[in-house]
């Protein structure tokens, strides 16, 4: 049975990037910031204030949860986060929505589909 | 020096947020002060401070309470503007509802000053009433939406991991 995830959508750019950064592996806050910068090729830089405001919201909503420390030698201030099952569902739904938006945009702007041009 | 200032900025955040994330934010400051720039981190910290107090901590209730109190205080002036006269206010001035009543009931006050005080009281009262009503209305809408999300979150606790 599929859950109605529409109240979570659309995601803000910061939330989308954070969920995307956590989709691959568990990361700590600084790791999320670095991954967001890498994914956006440096165009979107997340500050710690924005990051933790969003993380707090995502933790409260149950889309992200705290993960166990990866090694005992880790700095104790460093906490890891991972995507919950519901978080993964919300991210997938948002990506499907964005795909629809891109499809519409291509149709209206008459931008050739990159797959057909190659 | 900059680290101590940033630490102080984090200390100014609401206690719940500070306990949860201040250590990590300071650690990120240590890691990225050179690459991101201290100014950018401070700017982000200031925005975060304003956001946490104004939007997340519920201190809007205090602001709404103060605004509501001020509206109540000016209610006497408004009532007098609509139904009473300065002489009547002088009689009713025994039970002072606001400082402005005493001002209005002063028989020696020039007419222009009297009108100015009335206009100020009327405008401030109206503005505060509007601000209070809009604030409560917006927070109700947001709160209802968030409660809906939490319920859905609880219902989805069995989602596949």
HADDOCK unambig.tbl for C-alpha pairs under 7 A between the chains (distance, minus, plus):
assign (segid A and resid 3 and name CA) (segid B and resid 156 and name CA) 6.95 0.50 0.50
assign (segid A and resid 7 and name CA) (segid B and resid 149 and name CA) 6.29 0.50 0.50
assign (segid A and resid 30 and name CA) (segid B and resid 28 and name CA) 5.95 0.50 0.50
assign (segid A and resid 47 and name CA) (segid B and resid 41 and name CA) 6.69 0.50 0.50
assign (segid A and resid 47 and name CA) (segid B and resid 44 and name CA) 5.90 0.50 0.50
assign (segid A and resid 48 and name CA) (segid B and resid 25 and name CA) 5.98 0.50 0.50
assign (segid A and resid 49 and name CA) (segid B and resid 44 and name CA) 5.75 0.50 0.50
assign (segid A and resid 49 and name CA) (segid B and resid 45 and name CA) 5.62 0.50 0.50
assign (segid A and resid 49 and name CA) (segid B and resid 48 and name CA) 4.94 0.50 0.50
assign (segid A and resid 50 and name CA) (segid B and resid 48 and name CA) 6.66 0.50 0.50
assign (segid A and resid 52 and name CA) (segid B and resid 21 and name CA) 6.86 0.50 0.50
assign (segid A and resid 61 and name CA) (segid B and resid 150 and name CA) 6.00 0.50 0.50
assign (segid A and resid 61 and name CA) (segid B and resid 153 and name CA) 6.19 0.50 0.50
assign (segid A and resid 62 and name CA) (segid B and resid 153 and name CA) 6.20 0.50 0.50
assign (segid A and resid 77 and name CA) (segid B and resid 23 and name CA) 5.66 0.50 0.50
assign (segid A and resid 77 and name CA) (segid B and resid 24 and name CA) 5.46 0.50 0.50
assign (segid A and resid 78 and name CA) (segid B and resid 24 and name CA) 5.98 0.50 0.50
assign (segid A and resid 84 and name CA) (segid B and resid 161 and name CA) 6.23 0.50 0.50
assign (segid A and resid 85 and name CA) (segid B and resid 159 and name CA) 5.46 0.50 0.50
assign (segid A and resid 85 and name CA) (segid B and resid 160 and name CA) 5.23 0.50 0.50
assign (segid A and resid 85 and name CA) (segid B and resid 161 and name CA) 4.29 0.50 0.50
assign (segid A and resid 86 and name CA) (segid B and resid 156 and name CA) 6.84 0.50 0.50
assign (segid A and resid 86 and name CA) (segid B and resid 159 and name CA) 5.94 0.50 0.50
